[in-house]
């Protein structure tokens, strides 16, 4: 299988766009720019579309962003960004279900196919949201991919669930407001690459916005690869500088042939191939001296 070119973009939620339509164009324009520059797959951060929140009217601007995106912007994006051989994860955007529940949802376009991934584990400040309950494995040009939103990459049980899926890459749109949050996302992403024998790419939100959800945002790009011999000659731990504002891009190569070669190894210890039984925990009894 041929390697794919992945472009990760930050999104500055405080960038002056002159209006909601202008902010949408800032994102769509960068997708087109990356595709023109040879990218096969483009990823934006969690809550990227809340950069349009300050242009909304109404009692709840987050709900207003959801209505504006899914009713006004999304139909055009579905048709305009449906390109053969190209894919994009458009960050995440609030979504209101038919029964009134609010989800943190990532819209994904891969050629003519449309996917969605809801965030499964929520932070305390996402109290208005409902967690999703399905992790979707999707395919693009022969790759098996999972979109794991921010905090979800930190959940060990999710890694266990992914073990049998044999994904080639995990894409992590993230939004963190401090160094420690960014560090947790990146350290756990690194662990997932080693234990699942896949590549994991992290894409951070940046900038300041007048929003309870994304008032201050910082983070770093990262891409991690398995610590196995097929990647011996590669930089297996790529991590950029801490970013606080602006639209920045990192170009990554996804190499599914090397990933699958890792899982096929017999002469090395490959955690992804192990199927350990559940370990029973037994506390040490108190002993009198």
N, C-alpha and C positions, 0 to 999 in steps of 0.2 A: 504494500500500500504506500502511496506517495505521501510525503509530509504535507501538512496544511499550514497556511499562514494565518495566525491569529493576531488581531489587533485589539488591545485593551485600551479603553479610553477612560480618563477621569471625566467627571462632570462637575462643573462649578455651579452650585445651586444659587450662588449670589451674583452670577454674571448678569450684567445689564443687557437685556434682550429687547427692550422697548415694548414688550407685551408677550402674552402667552404664545401667540403664533410665531413670534420671533424666537422664543426659546425653543419651540419645537424644531424650527429650522436649524438652530445651532446643533441639535443632535442629529437630525436627518442629514444635514450637510456633511457632518463628519463621517457618517456611515458611507455616504457616496464617495467621499475623499479616500477612505480606506480601501474601498472596493476598487477605485481607480488606481490605487497604488499597489494592487495585487493581493489584498487580503481576501481570504476565503470566508473567514468568520470574524465577526466584530462583537464585542461585549461592552456594555455600559454598566455603571454601578447601581446598587440598591438605591431606591428613592430618587433616582435621577430626575424624574418628572416633577418632583416637588419644587424644582426651580421655577415652575410656573405658578406656584401657590400665591405669591405676592400680587399677581395680576388678577386673582379671582375675587368675586364678590359673593356675599351671602354669609349666613351665620356660621357655617363650617367650611373653611377654605379647603380642607383636605377632601371632603366629600365633593366640593366643587371641582377640584382637580380630577377626581375620579370620573365625574359626569362629563367634563370637558374632554378628557382623553378618550374614553371609551365610546362616547357618542359622536364627537366632532373630529378627533384626530385619527383614531384607530382605523376607521374604514379606509381612509386614504393611504395610511401606512401599509395596510395589508396588501393593497394592490400595487402601490408604488415601490415597495421594498421586496416584492416577490420576484427574485432574480434567480434564474437557473444556476446552480452551482455555488450560490452564495447564501450565507446565513447570518443572522444577527440576534443577539439577546439584548433587548432594549431596556436594560436595567429593570427596575420594578416601579410599579405605579399602583396606588390604591384602587381597589375594585369592589363595587357594591353588588352583592348577589341579589337574586330575585326576592329572597326573604329578608333583605335588609342587612345581612352580615357584611362586614368590611374585611377584605383580604389584602395582604401585601403580595401582589402578583407580578411575575415576570412574563411579559409577552415575548414569544420566540418565533421567528420566521426562518424556515430552512427551505429554500426554493419555494415551491407552492404549498408547503406544509406549514401548519400553524400549531404551536404548542403553548402551553401555559405552565408555569411552575409557581405555586404558592409557597410562601415561607412557612415552615413547619413549626419552628420554635421561636417564640416572641420575647422581646426584651420587655422590661417593666414599663417603659414609656410607650409601648405599642398596645396599651390596655384596651383601646377601642377596636382592635383587630381580632379576628378569629384565626387560629392557626389552621393551615392546610393539613391534610391527612394522607397525601399521596406524593411520593417522589417518582417523577416520570423519567424513564430512560429513553432518550431519543437518538435517532441515527441521522448522520449527515455524511455523505460521501464515504460510507463504509465505516465511519467511526461511531462508537457507542459513547454517548455523552450524558452527563447529569448536570443540571443547574442547581447548585446548592447555595441558598441565600444566606450570607453573612453568618449569624449565630449558628445556623444549622451545621456548618463545617466543624463546630466545636463539640458536637454531640457524638460521643462514642458509639451509641446505639445505631446511629445512622451509618457509621462506618461499617458496623457489623452487617447491617442490612445490604450495604453496597458490595460486600465481599463476593456474593454469588453472581452479581450482575456483570462482573468483568468489564467495567467501563474503561475506555481508553483515556478519557479526560474528564475532569470535574471543573466546571466554571463557577467562580464564586464572586457574584456581585456583592459588594459590601458597603456599609456606611458606619463609620465609627467616629466618635467625638473626642477621642483621646488616644495617646500613645499606647496605653495598656490594652485597650480594645483592639487596636490594629495589630498589636503584638500577638494577642490570643488567636485572632483569625489566621495570621500568617504561620504561627507555630503549629497550629492544628492542621492547616493546609499542608505543611511540610510533612507532618506525620502521616496524613492520609496518602500522600504520594508514595511513601516508603512501605506502608502496610498493605495498600491495595494495588501496588505496582501499576500506577497510572500517573499521568501528568495532571497537576492541579494549578490553575491560574486564578489569581486574586485581582479584582478590579475595584478601586476605592472611590467613594464619593468625597468631594472636597468643597471648600467654600463656606461662607456664612450666609444664613438666610433667616428672616424673621418668622421662624416656624418652631413650634414646640417639638417637632420630630427631628428636624435637621437644622438646628440653630447654629451649630459649629461642627465642621467635618474635616477630618484629616485621615491620611492613610498612605500606604505605599503599594505600588505594583509588586507582584511576586509571581514566579512560576517555579514549580518544584517538579522534579522528575525522580523516578525510582533509583534507589541506591543499589543497582545491579549492573553486571558487567556490560550489557548492551549500551548503557549510558556512561561507561567508564571514561570515555574521551570527551564528555560534554560537561558544561556547567550545570550541575543538577540543582543548584539553589540560587536562582536569580531573584534578587530583591532590589528594588529601586530606592531612591531617597524618599524621606517623608515629605509628602506634598500637602499644602494647605489651601491652595487656590489654583484657578486656571484650568484650561483643557489641555491635557497632556496625553501622549500616546506611547504605548510600549508594544513592540512587535515581537511575537513569540512564534516558534516553530513547534507544532504538534507532530509527533512522529509515532503513529500507531504501530508501525512495523517493529520498532524497538520495544514499545510497550508490550506487545504480544510476545516478543522474543523473551522478555523478562519472565512472563508468566509460564513460559514453556520450559524454563531452565530446570534441570534435574541435578546439576552438580553444585548448585548454590542453595542457601537457605532463602526461600521466597515466602514471606509472610502471607501473601495473597493466595498461595496454594494450600495453606494449612487450614484444616477444619477441626480445630480443637473442641473437645467436649466441654460442656459447662463445668466450670471449676466450683467445687463446694467449699464455702468459707466456714471455717470452724474456729471459734475463738479459743485462745489458750486458757485453760481453766486456772483459777487462782490456786496457788500452792502455798501452803504454810511452810515456813522454814523451821 
